[in-house]
Amino acid sequence: MVYAAHNDTYTVRVRTPGGEWQDLYEYNIRVDWDEPQDASMVYFDFTGTVEVEVQKNNGRFQTVDVLPRAPGVKLTTKGKIISFTLDRPQRFSLQFDDDRLHNLHILAGAPPPPKPAGENVSYYGPGVHAPDDGGKIFRPRSGETIYLEGGAILNGNFDLRGVQDVRIMGRGLIYNSGRAIEIDGSQNITIEDVIVVNDDKEAAARISNIRHSVNVKVNGLTGFTSGKWSDGFGISTSQHVAVDRAYLRTSDDAVVVYAVNDCPICATKTDTAPSSESFDTYDIKVTNSTFWNDVAHAMYVGHFGDNANPRTIHNVTFDNIDVLNLDEDDGPWEGAMAIFSGDSTLIRDISFSNIRVERIEEGKLIHIVAGNSPRYNKAPGRGVENVTLRNITFTGEGMPSASIISGLSVDTAVKGVRIENLTIGGRKVRNPTDGDIKIGPHVEGFEISK
């Protein structure tokens, strides 16, 4: 299985300055649901300074780009070999001749904390591991810590339903597991540093669904998906969820925030909430992260809801986010930063700040709609209120369509959208025309800072 996961497009090696070179294992990762392709990924941990060499094994090249654009990564080219030095942990991609479908993802991390001591610790060392029952599901117990050593490969997914005080940590891989981490009806869950490589063709093979849960922290996770509807994080009917330092390349949305009890494309189809309460979704923070969307949205709030128990999504924060690429050709659902109020859902107090968008292959920069989609909704939403977009930068590269801010009716309106310091193609946006923003009906209190 390990050999079959190899990609020979690049050869990568690392060393401490003046030390002995160490060859890395180049993993194959599938990308782009529209037309699945083989890209590459390597990972290693270091302290101090490290030298890296990358050889492109097939064909010549003229240019190499680094994304996100990192001023600290200075490339030197000699023949087919690219070399550079890193003095801090970074996760980035190298594109040869702007080939974004066969690129190399480099995950250079700091060493994770050592394995914790205690009888409630389950340890997975280097090598391939499967669940003890021979199936595909690991089921942690409440109070358990799962530690994945670097080099560990887990061939299965984690089912965290109805548990509490569970921690999954370490630099191992969760490999081709389908829905990698299901968190449902749980509390006090922490996920740290793990890497998810998901080539599974199963629909909705997400990195993690977080439903009916409280106090969930995800720190430093890296994830790749390639299947239909295979998002990064699907967060719904949950409170106090924090995603920090994520690096995601996904074949669908990177992060979605819903208010639906029975998600039509989630793993479970029944109410798994610990009580019959109608759970709102609130206090969701997504920070210091990098998103690459081969299809769909980078950051999406709303869409699915419950008409029988109208809910509210509120206090959602996206801050310090790099969006490297966005491609969405389904007009009603385009948007690097998108909000859609349908299914009787009210959405309020949402902020996008310090967002840097590199390229929109196809899609919109901003899409905020209070409406009703006959394709997905059974009723209109209750509107959108108090949205702030602050310090937004878009290079202007690609072929984006116009941004849209629009309501549906007096009862399904968009109120209080504020844009502060929006720059597109190096130009400060001072009015909707400058930013190619279309303002539809039933929009109240829209403003752009001068």
PAMAR-368585 format. One line per 5 residues: number of its first residue (from 1); their letters; for each residue x, z, y of C-alpha. Coordinates in steps of 0.5 Angstrom, whole numbers, plus 500, padded with zeros to 3 digits. Layout:
N
NUM = A = X/Z/Y  ...;
% end
This chain:
450
1 = MVYAA = 500/500/500  506/502/505  509/495/504  503/491/505  502/495/512;
6 = HNDTY = 508/492/514  509/486/520  515/482/520  514/479/527  519/484/530;
11 = TVRVR = 525/488/528  526/495/532  531/500/531  533/506/535  539/511/536;
16 = TPGGE = 541/516/541  546/514/546  553/512/542  549/514/535  547/511/529;
21 = WQDLY = 542/506/529  535/507/525  531/502/523  523/503/524  517/501/520;
26 = EYNIR = 513/496/524  506/497/522  501/491/522  495/493/526  489/488/527;
31 = VDWDE = 486/487/534  481/483/537  474/483/534  472/476/537  478/472/533;
36 = PQDAS = 482/478/529  490/477/529  496/481/527  499/485/532  505/490/531;
41 = MVYFD = 506/498/532  512/502/531  512/510/533  518/515/533  519/522/537;
46 = FTGTV = 525/524/541  528/528/546  533/527/551  535/519/552  534/514/546;
51 = EVEVQ = 536/507/546  531/501/543  532/494/541  527/489/539  528/483/536;
56 = KNNGR = 523/477/535  524/474/529  520/468/529  521/463/535  524/463/542;
61 = FQTVD = 521/466/548  522/466/555  519/472/558  517/479/556  512/484/560;
66 = VLPRA = 511/491/559  504/494/559  502/499/563  507/496/568  512/502/567;
71 = PGVKL = 518/502/573  522/506/568  522/501/563  528/496/564  529/490/559;
76 = TTKGK = 535/487/558  535/480/554  541/478/549  538/472/545  532/474/541;
81 = IISFT = 534/481/542  531/486/548  534/492/549  532/498/554  533/506/554;
86 = LDRPQ = 527/511/555  528/518/558  521/521/557  516/520/552  512/513/553;
91 = RFSLQ = 506/509/550  507/502/552  506/494/549  511/489/550  508/482/550;
96 = FDDDR = 513/476/549  510/469/553  504/473/555  502/473/547  497/479/548;
101 = LHNLH = 494/478/541  501/479/537  504/484/541  508/490/539  506/497/541;
106 = ILAGA = 511/502/542  509/509/541  515/514/543  513/521/543  516/528/544;
111 = PPPPK = 516/532/537  509/535/536  509/543/535  512/545/528  507/546/522;
116 = PAGEN = 503/553/524  504/558/519  498/562/515  494/561/509  489/557/512;
121 = VSYYG = 494/551/514  493/545/510  500/540/510  501/533/509  508/531/508;
126 = PGVHA = 511/524/509  508/519/504  501/517/502  495/522/501  488/521/499;
131 = PDDGG = 482/527/498  483/531/492  476/529/489  479/521/489  474/519/494;
136 = KIFRP = 475/517/502  473/523/505  477/530/507  472/536/509  476/541/513;
141 = RSGET = 473/548/512  471/552/518  478/556/521  482/551/517  488/547/521;
146 = IYLEG = 490/540/518  498/539/519  500/531/518  508/531/518  511/524/521;
151 = GAILN = 511/519/516  504/522/513  499/517/511  492/519/510  488/514/506;
156 = GNFDL = 481/517/508  477/520/514  475/527/516  468/529/516  467/535/521;
161 = RGVQD = 460/537/520  457/544/521  464/547/522  468/551/527  475/553/529;
166 = VRIMG = 478/547/526  485/544/528  488/537/526  495/536/529  501/532/527;
171 = RGLIY = 504/525/528  502/523/521  497/517/521  490/516/519  490/509/516;
176 = NSGRA = 484/504/514  479/510/514  473/507/517  470/512/521  476/516/522;
181 = IEIDG = 474/523/525  466/525/525  465/531/529  458/533/528  454/539/529;
186 = SQNIT = 461/543/530  464/547/535  471/549/537  475/543/535  482/540/537;
191 = IEDVI = 485/534/535  492/533/537  497/527/537  495/524/530  495/516/530;
196 = VVNDD = 489/512/527  490/505/525  483/502/523  483/495/520  476/497/517;
201 = KEAAA = 471/491/517  465/496/517  461/496/523  462/502/527  468/504/524;
206 = RISNI = 470/508/530  476/513/532  471/519/533  464/520/534  463/527/537;
211 = RHSVN = 455/529/537  451/535/537  458/539/539  461/544/543  468/545/546;
216 = VKVNG = 472/539/543  479/537/545  483/531/543  490/531/546  495/525/545;
221 = LTGFT = 491/521/540  493/514/539  488/509/536  487/502/534  480/499/531;
226 = SGKWS = 478/491/529  471/491/527  464/490/530  462/496/534  468/500/533;
231 = DGFGI = 469/504/539  474/509/541  470/515/542  463/515/542  460/522/545;
236 = STSQH = 453/524/545  449/530/546  455/534/546  458/539/552  465/541/554;
241 = VAVDR = 469/535/551  476/533/554  480/527/552  487/527/555  493/523/554;
246 = AYLRT = 489/518/549  492/511/548  487/506/545  486/499/543  479/498/541;
251 = SDDAV = 475/492/538  469/495/542  468/500/548  474/505/549  470/511/551;
256 = VVYAV = 462/511/551  458/517/553  451/517/550  445/522/550  442/519/544;
261 = NDCPI = 440/524/538  439/519/533  445/514/534  443/507/531  450/505/529;
266 = CATKT = 453/512/528  455/514/521  449/519/520  442/517/522  438/524/522;
271 = DTAPS = 438/530/526  444/534/525  444/538/531  444/546/529  438/547/533;
276 = SESFD = 432/543/535  434/543/542  434/537/546  441/537/548  444/534/554;
281 = TYDIK = 451/531/555  455/534/560  462/536/562  466/530/559  473/529/562;
286 = VTNST = 477/523/560  484/524/563  491/521/563  489/515/558  491/508/557;
291 = FWNDV = 485/503/554  486/496/552  479/493/550  479/486/546  471/486/547;
296 = AHAMY = 466/491/551  467/496/556  473/501/558  469/507/560  461/506/559;
301 = VGHFG = 456/512/561  449/511/558  445/506/554  442/509/549  437/515/550;
306 = DNANP = 431/519/547  424/517/550  421/523/546  426/528/549  428/525/555;
311 = RTIHN = 435/527/557  440/528/562  448/525/562  451/529/568  458/531/570;
316 = VTFDN = 462/526/567  469/525/569  474/519/568  481/520/572  488/517/571;
321 = IDVLN = 486/511/567  490/505/566  486/499/563  490/494/560  485/488/558;
326 = LDEDD = 478/487/558  474/482/555  466/482/555  462/476/555  455/479/554;
331 = GPWEG = 453/479/561  448/485/561  453/489/558  460/487/562  464/493/566;
336 = AMAIF = 471/496/566  467/502/569  460/501/567  453/506/567  446/504/565;
341 = SGDST = 440/508/565  435/506/560  431/510/554  428/515/559  435/518/561;
346 = LIRDI = 437/520/568  445/520/569  448/524/575  454/526/578  459/521/575;
351 = SFSNI = 466/520/577  472/515/576  478/516/580  485/513/580  483/508/575;
356 = RVERI = 488/502/575  485/495/572  491/490/570  487/484/567  479/482/566;
361 = EEGKL = 479/476/561  472/476/562  467/481/565  466/486/571  470/491/574;
366 = IHIVA = 464/495/576  457/495/573  452/500/575  445/499/573  438/503/572;
371 = GNSPR = 434/499/568  431/497/562  434/492/556  428/490/551  434/488/547;
376 = YNKAP = 436/496/546  431/500/550  424/502/549  423/505/556  427/504/563;
381 = GRGVE = 431/510/565  430/515/570  436/513/574  443/514/576  445/519/582;
386 = NVTLR = 451/521/585  457/516/583  464/516/586  469/511/585  476/513/588;
391 = NITFT = 482/510/588  481/504/584  486/498/583  485/492/580  490/486/580;
396 = GEGMP = 485/481/580  488/477/574  483/474/569  477/471/571  472/477/572;
401 = SASII = 465/476/574  461/479/580  460/487/580  453/489/580  450/495/583;
406 = SGLSV = 442/495/582  436/499/580  429/497/577  424/501/581  422/506/585;
411 = DTAVK = 422/511/579  429/508/576  433/507/582  441/508/583  442/513/589;
416 = GVRIE = 449/515/592  454/511/590  460/512/594  467/507/593  473/510/596;
421 = NLTIG = 479/506/597  478/500/592  484/495/592  483/488/589  489/483/589;
426 = GRKVR = 493/487/594  487/487/599  483/493/601  476/492/600  471/494/606;
431 = NPTDG = 465/491/604  461/488/598  463/481/600  470/483/600  470/486/593;
436 = DIKIG = 465/481/590  460/486/589  452/484/588  447/490/591  441/489/588;
441 = PHVEG = 434/492/589  432/500/589  439/502/591  440/508/596  445/511/599;
446 = FEISK = 451/506/597  457/506/601  464/504/602  470/507/605  473/503/611;
% end
